[in-house]
Amino acid sequence: MKELNLILTAVASLACLSVNGQTTITTTTNAWVSQPLSLVDSLNLAARQNATILKAKNDLEAQYGLVVQTRAVALPQLNASGKYTYTEPQAIENFPTTNGFTSPNQSWSSGIQLVQSIYEGGKIVAALRAADATKKQALADYQTAVADTLLSVRVAYYDVLQAAQQITVHDASVKLLQKELEDAQHRFDAGTVPRFNVLRAEVSVANERPNLIHARNDFRVAKNNLVNLLGFDLPRDIWEDVPLNLTDTLEVTPYEIKLPDAIQQALSTRTELTSLRKTIDLEKLSLVSARAGYKPTVQVFAGYNWFSAQFTPPVTLDHDIHGWNAGAELNWALFDGMLTHGKVLQAQALYAKSKTNLEDESRQIELQVRTAYSDFVDAKEVLDSQQKVQEEADESLREAKARADAGTGTQLDVLDAETSLTQARTTLVTAKHDYATAKARLQRAIGADMITTSK
């Protein structure tokens, strides 16, 4: 149990880091509703109470139980036994004796015996090594589950931020178009513009409102998804708007890595490969254990026995005979009906399959890195192309309004400029979100820690 506690302590410290002095968030519903929630806070909360991570922790503890079972073959076995027998007197056959002796109809026996296997064809050493490999594989599988979950939390957090900013963009657009509609209505009332200008402004407002409605819905869905990943149960009276208070923003932080370095880091750090390497070790040890069936087994034993006297007077239940015993036992299955041969064939096939799985997973991970790297480059280029677009769209709108006020432009120019500004703002928000998400996916692909890479 001490070893299990050490493993779980190390895992907990890995999964529940507190970065840069972030405030610890309590896990009660009232607390998280009222407190600000940074990205690091979200990652730490998910590491403590996300259902996937909790189940992975249970699997880790279960695997430790398997480790204990695997080691049992190398440890001595201590057995205690006891027996009492009563037989009807008429069911006992007695030999004629001169002194009238009759066999007793009651008897008892007890004993304690220590058995230690000293040779099982290599199976003992294989079991000890398999226990160590199983422990390391279980830890790698747990780390994989944590990393995948934290990536989902990070992306969900970015989704909420993007949805919130999209609401701001479309709300500003609706207000701008509404103002343009009011201006067109005033001009129409004054007789300076035709009714057509008012109708066109009304259509523009009507076209933009669905975008605002969709943005609000995306915001609600994104927050529900994040809350679910954080492992919280929403109160039943909260249905329209989850009161999350996210403190981080979609800020763009530079990230540089070369593709060859990314691939090399992934192949050396991805826990999925660590788990598969341990699978190869386990299958190789299984092959050793299977071949042990061809070899003899040797056990030594020692014990102490008590039993009631059957022939030594006085023949009573309280008269016992006792003493030590010790010895050795050799067993060798000279022919087991091809059972061992079948086990060896199976172990050889599984060993070969495990090596193929590692080779295939290595290629798949390299493909993931290449794809994530390409997506990151794409997101970065799109973001770079959009950095000044919003400023240009703002200037274009100002010029369109100025020309319209001076009589050298048209209302259509103003509406087109307003639409272009909304599109520029939307595209910039999406570009920031895609950059942050692509960066997170690339970091996950190369095996970077999902908490310490939050900044």
N, C-alpha and C positions, 0 to 999 in steps of 0.2 A: 504493500500500500504506500510505503514511503516513496518508491519509484514512481508510482502513478501520480502521487501528489506533486512530485517534482516536474513531471511531464505537463500536468494541467496548469501548474503555476507558470511554466515557461510559455505555454500556449496563451494563457490569459494575458501575460505581459506583452506578447506579440500582438494580440488582437485588440487590446484595450489601452493602447498608448494614449497619453495626453500630450499633445504637441503644443509647444510654445506657450505653456501655462494656460491652456484653454480651461474655462470654467467647467467643472463637472456638473452634468445635468442629472437630476434625479429622475427615476423612472416612473413616478406617479403621473397620472393623467393631468391633474391640475398643475403640476410643476412644468411639464413641457409645453402646455398650452400658453402659460404666462411668460415663459422665459425665452430670450433670444436663442436662436439655434444656428450655429455656424456649421460649415461643412465638416470640420473636424469633430464637433460635438455629435453630428449625425453619424459619422463613421464609428465613433466610440460607442454610441448608443446601440447601433446595429451589431457591433461586435459583442455586446453584452446580452442582447435580448432578441435578436433576429431568429426566427424559427429555424431557418436553414442552418445557421451556425450552431444553435443549441442542439439540433439533431446530429450534426457532425460531431459535436462534443460527446454526445451519447455514444456514437459509433466508436469514437476514440477510446472511451472507457470500456466498451464491449471488447474492443481489440486487445486491450490490456488483459482482460480476462482470458482471451485466447493465448496470449503470451504466457500466462501462468500455467495454462493447460499444457502448452507445448513443452515447457521446462519440466513438467512432472515426470517424464520418462527418465530423467537423469537423477531424480531424487529418490531416497529410500522410501519404502512403504512400510508402515507400522500397522499391524492388524491385531485386533483382539477378538477372541471367539469364546463362546460358552454354549453348553448343551446339557439338557436334562432329559432323561428317558424313563418312562414308566411302562412296564409290560405286565399284563395279567399273569399271575403265577402259573395258571394252567396252560399258558402259551409258551412256557419255557421247558425245554427238554433237559433233564438232568441225567448225568451219568451215575450209575450205582457206585456208591462208595461205602467203605466200612464204617466211617464215622458219621454217616448220614448228612454229608454236606450237600446243600442245594444252591443253585446259582441265584444270585439276587435278582429281583424284578425291578429294581430301581438303580439308576446310575447317572453320573454327571461328569462333565469334563469342561475344562477351560484352559485358555492359554493366550500367550502374547508372542508375536513373531515379527521380527524385522527382516525385510527382504530388500536386497540391493542388487540391481543389475550392474554388472561390471563390463559386459561386452554384449552388444547386439548388432554386430556387423557394421558399425559406423553410425547407427541410428541415434545414439546418445549425443555424440558431438554434433550431428546434423540438427538435432532438436534444439540444442543450445544456440546454435547459429541462426536457426529459423526463428527462434523467439526474438532475438535482437533485430533481425530483418523485419519481422512483423511489426515490432514497436516503431521502427523508423518509417515503415510504409504507412502505418496508421497516422502518424504525425504529419507526414507529407499530404495525405488525403485530407486531413483536417485543414491544413494550411491552404490547400486548393479551394475548399469550400468557403473559407474566410475571404480569400482574394476575390473569388467570383461574386460573392455577396456584396463586398465593399465596392466593387466596380458598379454593381447595379444601384447601390445607394448613391454613389457619386453621380452617375448619369441621371438618376431620378431627381437629385438636388438641382442639377443643371436644368432639367426639364421644367421644374417649378420656377426657377429664375427666368428662363426664357419666356414661359407663359405669362409671368407677371409683367415683363417688359413689353410683350406683344399687346397686352391690355392697354398699357400706357400709350403705345404708338397708335393703336386704332382708336382709342378714346380721344386722343389729341386730333386725329384725322377727322373724326366725326364732328368735333367741336369746330374745327377749322372750316369744314364744309358747311356746317350749320350757320356759321358766321357769314360765309359767302352767300348762302341762301337768303339770310336776312338782308344783306346788302343789296342783293338782286331784287328782293321784294320792295325795299325802299326806293330803289331806282325805278322800278316799274310803277309804283304808286306816284312817283314824281313825273312819270311820262318820259323818262330818258332812255329806257330800254324796253324791248318788246316782252310779251308774256313768255316767249320761248326761253329767255334767259332764266326766268324763275323756274320753269319746268325742268330745264337742264340741271339747275342747281339742286332741285328736289330729287331728281333721279340719282345724282352723285351721292347725296346723303343716304338715300335708300340703299344704294349699292354697298356703301361702306358699313352700314349697321350690322349686317350678318357677320362681317369679319370680326367686329367687336364681340358679338354674341359667341362666336366660335372660340375666340381667344379666352373669354371668361370660362367657357366650358373646359377648355384645355387646362386652364389654371386649376379648376376644381379636381379634374381627373389626376393631374400631376401631383397635387398635394395628397390625395387619397393614396396614390401609389407609393409616395415617399413614406407616409405614415405607416402603411402596411409593412414596408421593408424595415422600418425602425422597430417593429414588433409591438406597436401600440393598438389597443382596442378603443375605437372611437365611441364616445357616449352616443346613445341612440337619439338624443335630441339635437345632435349636430348632423345636419344633412345638406345644407346649402353651401356652407363655406367653412372649411377646416381652418381654425385660427392659428396657423403656423406663422411664426415670425422669423424668417430667414435673414441672417445678417450679412452673408457674403454676396458678392456680385459677380457677374460674368466678366471679370477682368482678365485681360490677355497677358499671360506671363510667358516669356520666351522659353523655348525648350529646344535644345540641339542634341542630336545624336546621329551618328552615321549608321547606315543600314547594316554593313558588316558587323559593326560593334553591337548593334541591337540583336542580330541573329545569334552572335556568339554568347551574349549575356543570357538570352532566352534559353539556349541549349544547356547552359551551365547552371541556371537558377530555377527554371520552371519546376515546380513541385510535382507536376504530372509525370515528368520524366524521372524524377527521383522515385516516385511510387512504382513506376514500371521497372526501373533498375532493381528495386527490391523484389519485385515479382519474379524477375529472372533468377535472383539469388534463391528465392523460395522454391522455385520449380527445380533448380539444380539440386537443392538439398532434398527435395521430394524424390528425385531420381536416386540419390544416395540411399534414402530410406527404403525405396522400393527394392534396390539391389541387395539390401541387408537380408532379404528373405532367402537369398542363396547361402547365407552364412549361419553358423551356429550362434546360440545365445547362451550366456553364462550368468547365473545368479548365485549369490551367496545368501545364506539366511542364518539367523540365530533366534532362539526363543526360549520360553519357559512355560511348562505345561503342568496342569493339575488335573487329576482324575480320581474318581472314587475307586476304592479297592474292589476287585471282582473275585480274587482267589486268595488274597492274603488275609488271614484272620486278624482282627475281627472284621467281617464283611458287613460294614455299616456305612451309611452315607457320610458320617463325619470322619471316617477313616480314609484319608486321601494319600495318594502317591504323587510326588512332584519331582521336577528336576529340569536341568538345562538340556537344550539340544542345539546343534549347529551343523551346517553342512553346505554343500554346493550342488548346483543342478545344471546340467548341460542338456540343451535341446537342439536338435538339428533336423529340420524337415528335409529329408533326402528326396522326397517327391511330394509336391503339394497340388498335383493335378493341374500344373501350368499356371497356378494362381500368381506366383511371383513373376513369371514371365509376362503375364498380362499386365501386371502393375508397372513393370519396367517399360513396356511398350507405351502405355498411357503416359507415364512420366516423361519419356523422351519426346513424345509428341507435344505435350504441354510446354516443355522446356523450349522446344523449337518455336512454338507459337508465341511464347513470351518475348523471345528475341525479335520476332517479326513485328510484334506489337510495338516494341520500343522503336524500331526503325521507322515504322509507319507514323507513330506519334511525333517523332522528331521531324519528319517531313511536314506533318500537319502544322506543327508549331512554327516551323520556318515559314510556311505559307501564311499563317496568321500574322506573323511579324511583318512579312512583306506587304500583306494587305493593309494592316493597321498603319504601317509606315506610309504607304501610298495615300491612304485616306487622310493621314495627318498632313502630308505635303499639300494635298488638294485643299484641305480646310485652311491651311496657312496662306496659300496663294489667293483663295477667295477672300479671306479676311483682309489681306494686304490690298487687294483691289478695291475693297469697300471702305477703307479708312477715310478717304476724302470725299466719297460720294455724297454723304449726308450734307457736308458743308456746301458742296456744289448745288445740291438740290435746294437747300435753304436760299442760296443766292439766286437761283433760277426763279424761285417763287417770288422773291422780293422784286426782281426785275419785271416779272409778268404782271404783278400788281401795279407797279409804277407805270408801265406802258398802258395798262387798262385805265388807270386814273387819268393819264394824259391824253387818252383817246387814240393812241397809236397801237393799242393791243386789243384783244378780245377776251370775253369771258372764258372762252374755250381754252385760251392760253393759260389762264389762271387755274382752271380746273385740272388741266393736264399737268401743270407744275405741282399742284397739291397732290395729285395722284403719284407723281414721280417721287415727291418727298416721302410720302407714306411708304412707297415701295422701297426706297433707299433705307429708311429707318428699319423696316421689317427685315430687309436683307442683311443689314448690319447686325441686328440682334441674332438672327439665325446663324450668321457667320461666326459670331463669338461663341454661341452655343456649340456649333459643330466643331470649332477649334478645340474648345475645352473637352468635349466628349471624345474627339479623335485622339487628343493627347492622353486622356485617361485610358482609352482602349490600347494605345500603343504601350503605355507603361505597364498595363496588365499583361500584354503579349510578351514583353521582355522579362516579366517576373519581378517588376519593381513593387515595393510595398505600397499598398493603397492608402495608408494613413500618412506615412512619412513623406509621401510625394504630394501631399495636399496643397503645398504652397508652390 
